[in-house]
Amino acid sequence: MAQVYVPDNPREREQLQGGTGPLEEKHRRRHTSRRLGFIDLTIFLAFIAIVTFLVAAAARWSAPLTPQVAISFSPTVLPLYAAYSLLRMMLGYLLSLIFTLVYGHVAA
């Protein structure tokens, strides 16, 4: 003959039965409709500001294109070009690191 364990604690009993009791109803969230709040407005305004900035900056990109750029292969200038490339790499890495740390902090 099988024996059935019935706990004395009402909370444990409700968990085993899987029913919705008064203890579980306290912890459930009410499903309410989503309203627009301050954060939504801030994000929307930031998005509009970025788009406006890009459009204003793009309006100034109409400078005449120089078809040929003079690049000197002189041994005295090549270290300068290497330094420019190294600077671009370091700036790219720094921006990537800042983005990663900020995004990770916000996500945590």
Beta strands, then each sheet from edge to edge (+ up, - down):
end
